[in-house]
Amino acid sequence: LQRIGLQLRATLENITRLRAEGEDFRWYLKLKCGNCGEVSEKWQYLRLTDSAPLKGGRGSATMVQKCKLCSRENSIDILSQTIKPYNAEDSEKFKTIVEFECRGLEPVDFQPQAGFAAEGAESGTPFNDINLLEKDWNDYDEKTKESVGIYEVTHKFVKC
C-alpha cells in the first residue's frame, strides 16, 4: 500500500482556485503494474464516481485492474479529501492537488484535460470548462478588463 501525490505547477495570471471540478472529473493517468512493471499504453481515467469491488470482499477501489502481462489484480483509489485547489500564491511552485492510494497500480504520467475550473483572482469571476490539454489556457475577465491565463502546466508524482 502506497500513497502517491500528484503535484501540479503552473504560472497563473490574474486567476486563482484552479481545481478539478465535480465528482465526475477525469484524472487521465498512465498506470504501471507494481509487480511486473508493465505500463498502460493508453490514457486511463479515474473518477470519484467510479467504484469496483476488490476480490474476496475486501471493499472497493476507484479502479481495479488485472495486469495483462502478469495477471496480478491491482487497484488504485482517489483520496477525495486530498483534492485541493491550486491558488494564485502557488503560482510557479509545485503543489500536491490530489493523492492516490495505490495497491500495485501506480500512476507514472498525468495528462490534464477538460473539467478544470478557476476564478478571477481579484474579481471572483467564475471560469468553468477549462481544458489544460495544451498546457496553456487564456481568457478575458470582463469585470477587471484583464486577460487571465494558466501557462506552462507541468506535473510530477511524489511519495506521500
Backbone as CSV, one residue per row, in Angstrom:
resi,resn,N_x,N_y,N_z,CA_x,CA_y,CA_z,C_x,C_y,C_z
1,LEU,0.860,-1.198,0.000,0.000,0.000,0.000,0.890,1.240,0.000
2,GLN,0.599,2.123,-0.930,1.461,3.291,-1.101,0.604,4.507,-1.447
3,ARG,0.952,5.639,-0.869,0.250,6.876,-1.227,1.135,7.692,-2.147
4,ILE,0.559,8.090,-3.269,1.309,8.891,-4.238,0.535,10.176,-4.512
5,GLY,1.239,11.298,-4.408,0.632,12.595,-4.649,0.953,13.082,-6.047
6,LEU,-0.051,13.715,-6.662,0.148,14.366,-7.951,0.363,15.850,-7.687
7,GLN,1.539,16.333,-8.061,1.837,17.753,-7.891,1.715,18.478,-9.218
8,LEU,1.110,19.654,-9.147,0.927,20.497,-10.324,1.796,21.738,-10.175
9,ARG,2.295,22.233,-11.287,2.944,23.543,-11.290,2.450,24.292,-12.515
10,ALA,2.115,25.559,-12.330,1.660,26.382,-13.443,1.931,27.841,-13.117
11,THR,1.933,28.647,-14.150,2.021,30.091,-13.968,0.608,30.644,-14.124
12,LEU,0.101,31.266,-13.058,-1.260,31.809,-13.083,-1.228,33.315,-13.302
13,GLU,-2.056,33.785,-14.228,-2.175,35.220,-14.485,-3.587,35.671,-14.104
14,ASN,-3.665,36.487,-13.049,-4.950,37.046,-12.578,-6.010,35.977,-12.312
15,ILE,-5.558,34.806,-11.896,-6.501,33.717,-11.675,-6.125,32.969,-10.393
16,THR,-7.138,32.382,-9.744,-6.890,31.588,-8.547,-7.889,30.445,-8.462
17,ARG,-7.694,29.582,-7.467,-8.578,28.430,-7.199,-8.772,27.541,-8.425
18,LEU,-7.676,27.267,-9.119,-7.723,26.298,-10.213,-7.957,24.932,-9.586
19,ARG,-8.988,24.240,-10.052,-9.344,22.986,-9.390,-10.017,21.997,-10.341
20,ALA,-9.938,20.758,-9.937,-10.651,19.674,-10.619,-12.102,19.773,-10.180
21,GLU,-12.998,20.066,-11.106,-14.384,20.377,-10.746,-15.285,19.150,-10.832
22,GLY,-15.954,18.849,-9.719,-17.013,17.841,-9.738,-16.559,16.415,-9.486
23,GLU,-17.523,15.607,-9.071,-17.291,14.191,-8.758,-16.897,13.397,-9.997
24,ASP,-17.323,13.899,-11.167,-17.070,13.149,-12.404,-15.830,13.658,-13.146
25,PHE,-15.018,14.497,-12.475,-13.769,14.954,-13.080,-12.905,13.741,-13.432
26,ARG,-12.323,13.774,-14.636,-11.497,12.652,-15.093,-10.009,12.946,-14.916
27,TRP,-9.389,12.137,-14.051,-7.933,12.196,-13.880,-7.335,11.230,-14.892
28,TYR,-6.738,11.763,-15.972,-6.152,10.901,-17.003,-4.732,10.511,-16.615
29,LEU,-4.528,9.201,-16.471,-3.246,8.697,-15.992,-2.738,7.558,-16.865
30,LYS,-1.423,7.386,-16.843,-0.841,6.128,-17.302,-0.437,5.377,-16.048
31,LEU,-0.818,4.106,-15.986,-0.649,3.329,-14.773,0.319,2.176,-14.984
32,LYS,1.107,1.928,-13.967,2.131,0.885,-14.029,1.822,-0.224,-13.032
33,CYS,2.009,-1.468,-13.468,1.862,-2.607,-12.565,3.085,-2.682,-11.661
34,GLY,2.853,-2.615,-10.351,3.956,-2.649,-9.387,4.647,-4.001,-9.325
35,ASN,3.960,-5.035,-9.846,4.518,-6.377,-9.808,5.502,-6.606,-10.964
36,CYS,5.056,-6.347,-12.213,5.911,-6.655,-13.368,6.422,-5.421,-14.104
37,GLY,5.900,-4.238,-13.749,6.409,-3.003,-14.352,5.762,-2.603,-15.668
38,GLU,4.765,-3.368,-16.113,4.047,-3.054,-17.353,3.309,-1.717,-17.209
39,VAL,3.464,-0.825,-18.212,2.780,0.473,-18.185,1.682,0.486,-19.251
40,SER,0.498,1.007,-18.882,-0.616,1.067,-19.830,-0.225,1.913,-21.046
41,GLU,-0.574,1.429,-22.233,-0.286,2.190,-23.457,-1.221,3.384,-23.569
42,LYS,-2.487,3.154,-23.244,-3.497,4.194,-23.395,-3.654,4.986,-22.101
43,TRP,-4.133,6.227,-22.264,-4.511,7.014,-21.085,-5.760,6.390,-20.493
44,GLN,-5.755,6.248,-19.183,-6.926,5.733,-18.491,-7.384,6.798,-17.515
45,TYR,-8.696,6.899,-17.312,-9.115,7.926,-16.366,-9.769,7.336,-15.128
46,LEU,-9.546,8.045,-14.024,-10.182,7.724,-12.748,-11.155,8.840,-12.415
47,ARG,-12.311,8.470,-11.871,-13.283,9.458,-11.395,-13.720,9.066,-9.989
48,LEU,-14.061,10.059,-9.197,-14.569,9.786,-7.843,-15.846,8.947,-7.895
49,THR,-16.598,9.096,-8.985,-17.868,8.375,-9.109,-17.665,6.899,-9.448
50,ASP,-16.437,6.509,-9.818,-16.172,5.119,-10.178,-15.867,4.279,-8.949
51,SER,-16.356,3.050,-8.946,-16.055,2.130,-7.865,-16.130,0.707,-8.396
52,ALA,-15.147,-0.096,-8.000,-15.135,-1.502,-8.404,-14.829,-2.352,-7.181
53,PRO,-15.464,-3.534,-7.083,-15.220,-4.375,-5.908,-13.846,-5.031,-5.959
54,LEU,-13.232,-5.166,-4.792,-11.968,-5.896,-4.686,-12.290,-7.377,-4.475
55,LYS,-11.397,-8.227,-4.961,-11.594,-9.682,-4.805,-11.685,-10.071,-3.342
56,GLY,-12.525,-11.060,-3.060,-12.605,-11.603,-1.705,-13.304,-10.683,-0.723
57,GLY,-14.183,-9.807,-1.249,-14.997,-8.947,-0.400,-14.220,-7.977,0.473
58,ARG,-13.068,-7.476,-0.042,-12.264,-6.542,0.753,-12.610,-5.087,0.441
59,GLY,-13.890,-4.830,0.247,-14.289,-3.454,-0.052,-14.177,-3.135,-1.531
60,SER,-13.908,-1.862,-1.832,-13.863,-1.446,-3.226,-12.758,-0.427,-3.436
61,ALA,-12.491,-0.114,-4.705,-11.489,0.889,-5.064,-11.992,1.660,-6.274
62,THR,-11.373,2.802,-6.545,-11.778,3.594,-7.710,-11.579,2.778,-8.988
63,MET,-10.440,2.089,-9.085,-10.188,1.226,-10.233,-9.529,-0.065,-9.783
64,VAL,-10.053,-1.174,-10.292,-9.442,-2.474,-10.046,-9.099,-3.032,-11.418
65,GLN,-7.881,-3.491,-11.581,-7.446,-3.902,-12.903,-6.535,-5.120,-12.823
66,LYS,-6.773,-6.035,-13.739,-5.917,-7.219,-13.816,-4.835,-6.910,-14.843
67,CYS,-3.574,-7.083,-14.463,-2.463,-6.803,-15.368,-2.493,-7.763,-16.557
68,LYS,-2.408,-7.202,-17.776,-2.421,-8.011,-18.993,-1.229,-8.954,-19.046
69,LEU,-0.119,-8.506,-18.441,1.116,-9.274,-18.556,1.237,-10.360,-17.474
70,CYS,1.062,-9.955,-16.216,1.334,-10.921,-15.131,0.072,-11.398,-14.414
71,SER,-1.095,-10.875,-14.848,-2.400,-11.290,-14.295,-2.632,-10.926,-12.823
72,ARG,-1.755,-10.127,-12.225,-1.945,-9.686,-10.842,-3.118,-8.698,-10.800
73,GLU,-3.977,-8.831,-9.799,-5.059,-7.856,-9.626,-4.541,-6.687,-8.801
74,ASN,-4.564,-5.505,-9.395,-4.092,-4.292,-8.742,-5.234,-3.301,-8.612
75,SER,-5.070,-2.338,-7.702,-6.107,-1.313,-7.589,-5.521,0.031,-7.189
76,ILE,-6.312,1.064,-7.436,-5.907,2.431,-7.091,-7.153,3.203,-6.660
77,ASP,-6.990,4.058,-5.679,-8.083,4.852,-5.134,-7.741,6.329,-5.186
78,ILE,-8.712,7.156,-5.563,-8.561,8.607,-5.398,-8.943,8.922,-3.955
79,LEU,-8.075,9.601,-3.217,-8.422,10.014,-1.855,-9.106,11.378,-1.938
80,SER,-10.439,11.350,-1.929,-11.226,12.550,-2.237,-10.902,13.732,-1.326
81,GLN,-10.597,13.429,-0.051,-10.333,14.517,0.903,-8.996,15.213,0.634
82,THR,-8.179,14.666,-0.271,-6.870,15.280,-0.559,-6.913,16.218,-1.778
83,ILE,-8.065,16.295,-2.454,-8.165,17.143,-3.652,-8.157,18.614,-3.223
84,LYS,-7.181,19.358,-3.760,-7.009,20.752,-3.338,-6.916,21.674,-4.545
85,PRO,-7.356,22.927,-4.371,-7.202,23.900,-5.460,-5.762,24.411,-5.553
86,TYR,-5.410,24.851,-6.737,-4.107,25.482,-6.981,-4.379,26.984,-7.034
87,ASN,-3.796,27.719,-6.076,-4.159,29.122,-5.888,-3.115,30.096,-6.433
88,ALA,-3.497,31.367,-6.497,-2.601,32.405,-7.011,-1.243,32.373,-6.315
89,GLU,-1.255,32.145,-4.989,0.021,32.155,-4.251,0.865,30.893,-4.510
90,ASP,0.260,29.884,-5.168,1.005,28.668,-5.516,1.704,28.796,-6.866
91,SER,1.380,29.887,-7.592,1.892,30.064,-8.951,3.397,29.810,-9.033
92,GLU,3.795,29.021,-10.027,5.197,28.694,-10.306,5.844,27.782,-9.267
93,LYS,5.020,27.208,-8.368,5.542,26.247,-7.397,4.793,24.919,-7.567
94,PHE,5.447,23.824,-7.192,4.756,22.537,-7.195,3.864,22.437,-5.962
95,LYS,2.620,21.993,-6.174,1.687,21.781,-5.065,0.910,20.489,-5.301
96,THR,0.778,19.689,-4.252,0.001,18.452,-4.367,-1.481,18.796,-4.473
97,ILE,-2.130,18.363,-5.578,-3.548,18.674,-5.778,-4.447,17.452,-5.579
98,VAL,-3.837,16.263,-5.484,-4.607,15.049,-5.192,-3.626,13.949,-4.776
99,GLU,-4.129,13.011,-3.949,-3.320,11.849,-3.598,-4.079,10.586,-3.976
100,PHE,-3.313,9.585,-4.370,-3.876,8.288,-4.738,-3.348,7.230,-3.775
101,GLU,-4.226,6.311,-3.403,-3.785,5.164,-2.617,-3.604,4.005,-3.590
102,CYS,-2.383,3.508,-3.655,-2.028,2.536,-4.685,-1.784,1.165,-4.086
103,ARG,-2.455,0.170,-4.637,-2.202,-1.223,-4.280,-1.747,-1.927,-5.540
104,GLY,-0.469,-1.748,-5.878,0.091,-2.407,-7.049,-0.149,-1.694,-8.363
105,LEU,-0.944,-0.639,-8.360,-1.194,0.131,-9.576,-0.709,1.545,-9.317
106,GLU,0.323,1.955,-10.051,0.998,3.201,-9.724,0.942,4.186,-10.890
107,PRO,0.511,5.442,-10.648,0.498,6.424,-11.742,1.915,6.848,-12.110
108,VAL,2.213,6.856,-13.406,3.545,7.279,-13.861,3.480,8.491,-14.788
109,ASP,2.271,8.816,-15.278,2.134,10.004,-16.114,0.723,10.553,-15.955
110,PHE,0.580,11.858,-16.151,-0.699,12.543,-15.983,-0.910,13.475,-17.157
111,GLN,-2.135,13.496,-17.670,-2.472,14.413,-18.752,-3.690,15.232,-18.345
112,PRO,-3.478,16.520,-18.046,-4.646,17.347,-17.713,-5.490,17.543,-18.962
113,GLN,-6.797,17.391,-18.828,-7.681,17.608,-19.966,-8.783,18.578,-19.558
114,ALA,-10.019,18.295,-19.950,-11.121,19.204,-19.642,-11.578,19.033,-18.197
115,GLY,-12.442,19.960,-17.755,-13.105,19.791,-16.469,-12.534,20.601,-15.325
116,PHE,-11.502,21.421,-15.622,-10.981,22.300,-14.575,-11.835,23.562,-14.484
117,ALA,-11.817,24.185,-13.321,-12.490,25.462,-13.122,-11.539,26.355,-12.329
118,ALA,-11.782,27.660,-12.403,-10.969,28.619,-11.659,-11.776,29.899,-11.517
119,GLU,-11.181,30.897,-10.849,-11.876,32.190,-10.757,-10.883,33.329,-10.813
120,GLY,-11.395,34.482,-11.209,-10.568,35.680,-11.275,-9.997,35.993,-9.897
121,ALA,-8.688,36.267,-9.837,-8.018,36.468,-8.549,-8.606,37.655,-7.784
122,GLU,-8.891,38.743,-8.493,-9.460,39.937,-7.845,-10.983,39.926,-7.883
123,SER,-11.531,39.505,-9.022,-12.962,39.674,-9.293,-13.841,38.535,-8.809
124,GLY,-13.251,37.333,-8.670,-14.072,36.167,-8.346,-14.879,35.661,-9.533
125,THR,-14.677,36.258,-10.713,-15.384,35.805,-11.921,-15.141,34.307,-12.134
126,PRO,-16.227,33.517,-12.254,-16.006,32.081,-12.461,-15.605,31.754,-13.905
127,PHE,-14.635,30.871,-14.032,-14.264,30.326,-15.341,-14.420,28.815,-15.245
128,ASN,-15.355,28.281,-16.020,-15.620,26.850,-15.979,-15.169,26.214,-17.294
129,ASP,-15.190,24.893,-17.352,-14.816,24.173,-18.577,-13.428,24.552,-19.079
130,ILE,-12.476,24.660,-18.174,-11.097,24.942,-18.584,-10.443,23.636,-19.031
131,ASN,-9.889,23.643,-20.234,-9.186,22.475,-20.754,-7.695,22.770,-20.773
132,LEU,-6.919,21.945,-20.084,-5.473,22.193,-19.969,-4.634,21.227,-20.813
133,LEU,-5.283,20.587,-21.787,-4.570,19.629,-22.623,-3.370,20.261,-23.329
134,GLU,-3.522,21.518,-23.748,-2.436,22.219,-24.442,-1.400,22.795,-23.472
135,LYS,-1.624,22.592,-22.159,-0.740,23.090,-21.081,-0.780,24.615,-20.927
136,ASP,-1.652,25.258,-21.706,-1.835,26.713,-21.668,-3.312,27.000,-21.875
137,TRP,-3.807,28.018,-21.187,-5.211,28.418,-21.356,-5.296,29.906,-21.083
138,ASN,-6.085,30.622,-21.874,-6.309,32.026,-21.520,-7.693,32.493,-21.910
139,ASP,-8.109,33.578,-21.253,-9.452,34.107,-21.419,-9.402,35.583,-21.023
140,TYR,-10.586,36.187,-20.878,-10.657,37.608,-20.549,-11.654,37.790,-19.419
141,ASP,-11.270,38.556,-18.407,-12.142,38.830,-17.274,-12.845,40.169,-17.509
142,GLU,-14.132,40.097,-17.835,-14.921,41.309,-18.137,-14.949,42.281,-16.958
143,LYS,-15.012,41.752,-15.749,-15.123,42.598,-14.560,-13.905,43.486,-14.370
144,THR,-12.717,42.909,-14.557,-11.494,43.679,-14.308,-10.854,44.189,-15.599
145,LYS,-11.446,43.799,-16.736,-10.908,44.162,-18.067,-9.438,43.727,-18.200
146,GLU,-9.161,42.513,-17.692,-7.801,41.984,-17.755,-7.822,40.609,-18.401
147,SER,-6.701,40.278,-19.037,-6.589,38.909,-19.525,-6.253,38.009,-18.346
148,VAL,-6.748,36.779,-18.417,-6.446,35.780,-17.394,-5.845,34.572,-18.096
149,GLY,-4.988,33.871,-17.390,-4.384,32.718,-18.048,-3.733,31.748,-17.091
150,ILE,-3.554,30.550,-17.623,-2.855,29.472,-16.922,-1.827,28.959,-17.917
151,TYR,-0.546,29.033,-17.558,0.507,28.735,-18.530,1.510,27.714,-17.992
152,GLU,2.187,27.048,-18.925,3.312,26.158,-18.596,2.930,25.132,-17.535
153,VAL,1.798,24.488,-17.752,1.326,23.482,-16.808,2.240,22.256,-16.866
154,THR,2.740,21.857,-15.721,3.574,20.666,-15.638,3.237,19.926,-14.346
155,HIS,3.782,18.729,-14.196,3.415,17.918,-13.019,4.565,17.005,-12.644
156,LYS,4.457,16.448,-11.440,5.325,15.339,-11.031,4.599,14.542,-9.956
157,PHE,5.048,13.306,-9.762,4.479,12.462,-8.721,5.438,12.391,-7.541
158,VAL,4.891,12.401,-6.338,5.709,12.295,-5.136,5.134,11.230,-4.216
159,LYS,5.998,10.560,-3.488,5.539,9.604,-2.486,5.141,10.385,-1.237
160,CYS,3.980,10.064,-0.692,3.477,10.812,0.466,3.838,10.122,1.766
